């Protein structure tokens, strides 16, 4: 049985087919629609976490099922892609790669979710928890802006899984969660790749993410602010 990617629409699992396409790894894509907000019962039954992404590999007694974005991506890249899009410890940018690879899901995205949850609980804007959340979000956005202004990609000169991991938080997650501080949401810019690269990747994205044309271009971050605080103007480039 080939590698199976179980993709829940409008979710973090979009990272997985993108990775497979980048590394030219064969896979079977099974798609699921939310019912109506959370994953449907057949998706939840695949893994105790009941969350996306989920991949399966092997068959019979050797069948393995893995959840979590980072775990799925590491497994696929090292099992089938010869470690592609991961920098080795000997690489001069390894430390930066390691940090930004874990930053998206370990720091940035949890803060986005927490801010949203606190806001939806009706906590007043001047409550210390809301104030701290806004300050922390702005701090992270400033750090991200500085990084992408000075580097071609998050890790440095090479496109890596760190970029794939972060793009969900800057695109699809914005559809799901109104999380950014006042004056930031709807600002900044994620630029398109050059036309040659766009043509090359458009078919990949449409295959990998059915119905979500927003995501069929690899995001190029060189000399741009991915999200803005005051100086940048975030929008999906046309």
Backbone torsions as a table, in degrees:
resi	resn	phi	psi	omega
1	UNK	NA	130.1	179.3
2	UNK	-71.8	172.1	175.6
3	UNK	-59.3	131.3	179.3
4	UNK	-113.1	127.7	175.3
5	UNK	-107.3	117.8	177.8
6	UNK	-94.2	107.1	-173.5
7	UNK	-104.6	116.1	172.1
8	UNK	-87.3	125.1	-174.3
9	UNK	-62.4	146.1	-178.4
10	UNK	54.8	59.8	-178.1
11	UNK	-153.6	176.3	-179.3
12	UNK	-63.2	-17.9	-177.7
13	UNK	-67.3	-10.1	175.8
14	UNK	-61.7	-22.6	178.7
15	UNK	-63.4	-31.8	-170.5
16	UNK	-73.8	-50.8	176.1
17	UNK	-63.2	-32.4	176.5
18	UNK	-59.9	-47.3	178.6
19	UNK	-59.5	-46.1	-179.6
20	UNK	-60.5	-40.3	179.0
21	UNK	-66.5	-41.2	179.1
22	UNK	-60.6	-38.5	-176.5
23	UNK	-95.7	4.0	180.0
24	UNK	54.9	44.4	179.8
25	UNK	-97.6	123.4	178.4
26	UNK	-63.6	141.7	178.8
27	UNK	-158.2	159.8	173.2
28	UNK	-105.4	127.8	-178.1
29	UNK	-101.5	121.2	174.2
30	UNK	-114.1	124.2	-174.7
31	UNK	-106.9	149.7	-178.0
32	UNK	-137.0	142.3	176.2
33	UNK	-101.1	147.3	178.1
34	UNK	-65.3	153.7	-173.3
35	UNK	-134.7	82.3	-17.8
36	UNK	-87.0	-18.8	-177.6
37	UNK	-108.5	-48.7	-179.0
38	UNK	-87.7	174.6	179.4
39	UNK	-65.1	148.9	178.0
40	UNK	-70.7	162.4	-177.8
41	UNK	-54.3	-39.3	-178.2
42	UNK	-66.6	-27.6	176.4
43	UNK	-76.8	-45.2	-179.6
44	UNK	-60.4	-29.6	-177.5
45	UNK	-71.6	-12.8	-176.7
46	UNK	-73.3	-30.8	-174.1
47	UNK	-153.6	145.1	-179.2
48	UNK	-57.8	-25.8	179.9
49	UNK	-68.0	-27.4	-179.9
50	UNK	59.8	22.9	-178.3
51	UNK	-127.7	159.5	177.3
52	UNK	-91.8	152.8	1.4
53	UNK	-85.6	164.4	173.1
54	UNK	-138.7	134.2	174.5
55	UNK	-126.2	156.5	174.7
56	UNK	-133.2	146.4	-179.1
57	UNK	-146.2	143.8	-179.3
58	UNK	89.1	-170.1	-179.8
59	UNK	-155.7	163.5	179.5
60	UNK	59.2	-136.6	-179.9
61	UNK	-67.8	-17.7	-179.0
62	UNK	-92.2	2.9	-179.3
63	UNK	-67.6	129.1	176.0
64	UNK	-118.1	147.0	178.5
65	UNK	-127.1	126.0	-175.6
66	UNK	-125.7	138.4	173.6
67	UNK	-117.2	-178.6	-178.2
68	UNK	76.7	128.0	-177.4
69	UNK	-54.8	-51.8	-177.2
70	UNK	-62.2	-43.2	-179.8
71	UNK	-64.1	-43.5	179.1
72	UNK	-62.6	-43.5	-177.3
73	UNK	-68.7	-40.7	178.2
74	UNK	-65.1	-42.8	-180.0
75	UNK	-59.9	-50.4	-176.4
76	UNK	-64.0	-47.4	-176.2
77	UNK	-64.0	-39.4	-177.3
78	UNK	-87.0	-30.3	-179.5
79	UNK	-78.7	-37.4	-173.6
80	UNK	-122.2	-15.1	-173.9
81	UNK	-115.0	15.9	178.5
82	UNK	54.0	35.1	178.2
83	UNK	75.0	16.4	-177.7
84	UNK	-60.4	142.8	-179.7
85	UNK	69.7	6.1	168.6
86	UNK	-109.4	134.3	176.8
87	UNK	-86.8	138.5	179.1
88	UNK	-77.2	160.8	-179.9
89	UNK	-58.7	-22.2	179.9
90	UNK	-81.5	-9.0	-178.2
91	UNK	-73.6	138.9	-178.9
92	UNK	-61.7	-23.8	179.4
93	UNK	-98.7	14.4	-174.3
94	UNK	-59.7	-43.9	-177.4
95	UNK	-62.3	-44.2	178.5
96	UNK	-66.5	-40.4	176.9
97	UNK	-58.2	-48.0	-177.3
98	UNK	-60.0	-42.9	-178.7
99	UNK	-64.0	-53.5	-175.6
100	UNK	-71.3	-27.8	175.3
101	UNK	-60.5	-40.1	-179.4
102	UNK	-90.8	-17.1	-174.6
103	UNK	-65.1	-42.7	-174.0
104	UNK	-58.0	-53.6	-177.1
105	UNK	-90.2	-20.0	-177.4
106	UNK	-89.8	-26.9	-176.3
107	UNK	-125.3	-55.7	-170.9
108	UNK	-68.1	-53.6	-175.6
109	UNK	-66.9	-40.8	176.0
110	UNK	-59.8	-36.6	178.2
111	UNK	-66.0	-39.0	177.1
112	UNK	-60.7	-45.8	-178.9
113	UNK	-65.2	-42.1	-179.2
114	UNK	-64.6	-43.3	177.8
115	UNK	-59.1	-41.3	-179.7
116	UNK	-65.7	-45.0	-179.3
117	UNK	-61.6	-44.2	-179.6
118	UNK	-64.0	-41.5	179.2
119	UNK	-63.6	-41.2	-178.2
120	UNK	-73.2	-15.2	176.0
121	UNK	-81.3	-3.4	178.1
122	UNK	81.5	18.7	178.2
123	UNK	-67.0	130.6	-178.1
124	UNK	-58.5	150.1	-177.9
125	UNK	-59.7	-30.9	-177.3
126	UNK	-90.7	4.6	176.7
127	UNK	-66.0	140.9	-178.1
128	UNK	-53.4	-35.1	-179.5
129	UNK	-67.5	-38.6	177.9
130	UNK	-69.2	-42.2	179.9
131	UNK	-62.2	-46.2	179.5
132	UNK	-62.3	-40.1	179.7
133	UNK	-63.1	-43.4	178.4
134	UNK	-64.2	-42.3	180.0
135	UNK	-64.2	-41.3	179.7
136	UNK	-66.6	-41.0	178.8
137	UNK	-62.7	-44.4	178.5
138	UNK	-63.2	-37.8	177.5
139	UNK	-61.3	-44.3	-179.6
140	UNK	-67.2	-39.1	178.9
141	UNK	-65.6	-39.0	177.2
142	UNK	-63.8	-42.0	179.3
143	UNK	-63.3	-41.5	178.7
144	UNK	-65.5	-43.7	177.8
145	UNK	-56.5	-46.9	-178.7
146	UNK	-62.5	-39.3	-178.7
147	UNK	-65.6	-46.1	-175.5
148	UNK	-78.6	-18.9	174.9
149	UNK	-69.8	-33.5	-171.7
150	UNK	-101.5	-3.8	-175.7
151	UNK	-137.4	149.7	179.5
152	UNK	-66.5	-43.4	177.6
153	UNK	-132.5	172.8	-175.8
154	UNK	-59.0	-42.4	-178.6
155	UNK	-78.5	-16.8	-175.8
156	UNK	140.5	-118.3	-176.7
157	UNK	-89.5	-11.3	-175.8
158	UNK	-113.9	138.0	173.2
159	UNK	-70.5	130.7	-176.3
160	UNK	-137.6	179.7	176.4
161	UNK	-63.2	-19.8	176.9
162	UNK	-61.0	-39.5	178.9
163	UNK	-68.2	-42.5	178.7
164	UNK	-62.5	-41.6	-178.7
165	UNK	-62.5	-39.9	-174.1
166	UNK	-78.0	-32.5	-171.6
167	UNK	-57.7	-36.9	177.3
168	UNK	-55.8	-44.1	-177.2
169	UNK	-65.5	-26.7	-177.6
170	UNK	-94.4	-4.7	-175.9
171	UNK	-130.6	-85.3	-174.2
172	UNK	-58.4	-37.6	-178.4
173	UNK	-64.4	-27.5	177.9
174	UNK	-68.3	-25.6	175.4
175	UNK	-69.6	-33.6	-175.1
176	UNK	-86.9	-35.0	-170.8
177	UNK	-131.4	123.5	173.0
178	UNK	-84.3	79.9	-165.1
179	UNK	-105.5	-12.7	-170.4
180	UNK	-85.4	150.6	-178.0
181	UNK	-60.2	155.5	178.4
182	UNK	-55.2	133.2	-179.4
183	UNK	92.7	-7.5	179.4
184	UNK	-108.7	-41.9	-177.6
185	UNK	-57.9	135.7	179.3
186	UNK	80.6	10.7	-179.2
187	UNK	-124.4	164.4	-178.0
188	UNK	93.9	179.1	-175.9
189	UNK	-150.2	131.2	169.8
190	UNK	-106.4	106.0	-173.2
191	UNK	-76.6	154.2	173.9
192	UNK	-74.9	157.1	173.7
193	UNK	-72.5	171.2	177.9
194	UNK	-64.2	161.9	-171.2
195	UNK	-60.7	-37.5	179.8
196	UNK	-63.4	-45.0	179.8
197	UNK	-67.8	-35.8	178.5
198	UNK	-60.8	-46.2	180.0
199	UNK	-63.0	-37.5	-178.3
200	UNK	-67.5	-36.2	-172.8
201	UNK	-97.5	-14.3	-176.0
202	UNK	-57.9	-46.1	179.6
203	UNK	-63.9	-34.9	178.8
204	UNK	-62.1	-47.8	-176.3
205	UNK	-65.1	-41.8	-178.2
206	UNK	-65.5	-32.4	176.3
207	UNK	-72.0	-42.4	-173.0
208	UNK	-76.2	-37.3	-174.9
209	UNK	-123.8	80.5	-176.6
210	UNK	-57.1	129.8	174.6
211	UNK	82.9	-2.6	-177.1
212	UNK	-118.2	76.7	-177.8
213	UNK	-64.9	-16.7	177.5
214	UNK	-55.9	-27.2	-169.1
215	UNK	-109.3	20.4	-175.3
216	UNK	-93.5	13.8	174.4
217	UNK	-121.8	131.7	172.0
218	UNK	-62.2	136.0	-175.9
219	UNK	-84.0	123.7	178.7
220	UNK	-100.0	125.8	-171.9
221	UNK	-105.5	-4.2	-172.7
222	UNK	-59.0	128.3	174.7
223	UNK	55.5	29.9	178.7
224	UNK	-130.1	159.3	171.3
225	UNK	-96.4	117.7	-177.7
226	UNK	-67.1	-41.7	173.4
227	UNK	-139.6	151.8	-173.0
228	UNK	-113.1	154.2	168.7
229	UNK	-102.9	-76.5	174.3
230	UNK	-108.7	-40.8	-168.3
231	UNK	-86.2	-17.3	-175.0
232	UNK	-105.2	165.8	-175.5
233	UNK	-134.6	92.7	-171.3
234	UNK	-77.9	130.6	171.4
235	UNK	-164.0	159.5	175.9
236	UNK	-78.1	124.4	-175.2
237	UNK	-70.1	142.4	176.3
238	UNK	-106.7	NA	NA
